[in-house]
Amino acid sequence: MDSDASEWMTRRPGVLAGDNVEVRTRYQTGHWAHEYEIVDIVLGGYRVCRRGSRELLPNVFVPDDVRLDGDQ
């Protein structure tokens, strides 16, 4: 986590690196996909990977598009 991201997280606490999360889908409004993990916290959002394959997704997810796995 870089210093800008660290400052951002102190202003907006959220999930931590290593947490299992769901991400809001871009294809089906109102749906969430599970089986993801927070890899890194960057300025403005989260880097996420698939839990099974460990494949890093290319996008940074904003906090409103990420929730702890099981939170509804």
C-alpha positions as CSV (number, residue, x, y, z in Angstrom):
1,M,0.0,0.0,0.0
2,D,1.5,3.3,-1.0
3,S,1.4,6.4,1.3
4,D,-1.4,8.1,-0.7
5,A,-3.5,4.9,-0.4
6,S,-2.7,4.8,3.3
7,E,-3.9,8.3,3.8
8,W,-7.1,7.6,1.7
9,M,-7.8,4.5,3.9
10,T,-7.6,6.5,7.1
11,R,-10.3,8.8,5.7
12,R,-12.5,5.9,4.5
13,P,-12.0,2.7,6.4
14,G,-13.1,-0.5,4.6
15,V,-11.9,-4.0,3.8
16,L,-8.3,-5.0,4.2
17,A,-5.9,-6.8,2.0
18,G,-6.6,-10.5,2.2
19,D,-10.3,-10.1,2.9
20,N,-12.7,-12.3,1.0
21,V,-15.1,-10.0,-0.9
22,E,-17.9,-9.8,-3.5
23,V,-17.7,-7.3,-6.3
24,R,-20.6,-5.6,-8.0
25,T,-21.1,-6.9,-11.5
26,R,-21.1,-4.5,-14.5
27,Y,-23.2,-6.7,-16.6
28,Q,-26.2,-7.4,-14.4
29,T,-27.4,-4.4,-12.4
30,G,-27.9,-5.2,-8.7
31,H,-25.9,-8.4,-8.8
32,W,-22.8,-9.3,-6.9
33,A,-20.1,-11.9,-7.8
34,H,-18.4,-13.8,-5.0
35,E,-15.1,-15.7,-4.7
36,Y,-12.8,-12.6,-4.9
37,E,-10.0,-11.4,-2.5
38,I,-8.5,-8.0,-1.9
39,V,-4.9,-8.0,-3.1
40,D,-4.0,-4.4,-2.5
41,I,-5.4,-1.1,-1.5
42,V,-4.6,1.8,-3.9
43,L,-5.6,5.4,-4.1
44,G,-9.3,5.4,-4.8
45,G,-10.0,1.7,-4.5
46,Y,-9.0,-1.9,-4.3
47,R,-7.0,-4.4,-6.5
48,V,-8.9,-7.7,-6.5
49,C,-8.1,-11.3,-7.6
50,R,-10.2,-14.4,-8.2
51,R,-9.7,-16.6,-5.1
52,G,-9.5,-19.9,-7.0
53,S,-7.1,-19.0,-9.9
54,R,-5.4,-16.0,-8.1
55,E,-5.9,-14.1,-11.4
56,L,-5.6,-10.4,-10.8
57,L,-8.4,-8.4,-12.3
58,P,-7.2,-5.4,-14.4
59,N,-9.6,-2.8,-12.9
60,V,-9.4,-0.9,-9.6
61,F,-12.7,-1.3,-7.8
62,V,-14.1,1.7,-6.0
63,P,-15.3,1.1,-2.4
64,D,-19.0,1.1,-3.4
65,D,-18.4,-1.8,-5.8
66,V,-16.8,-4.1,-3.1
67,R,-18.3,-5.6,0.0
68,L,-17.2,-8.3,2.4
69,D,-18.3,-11.8,1.3
70,G,-21.6,-12.5,2.8
71,D,-22.6,-8.9,3.6
72,Q,-26.0,-8.0,2.1
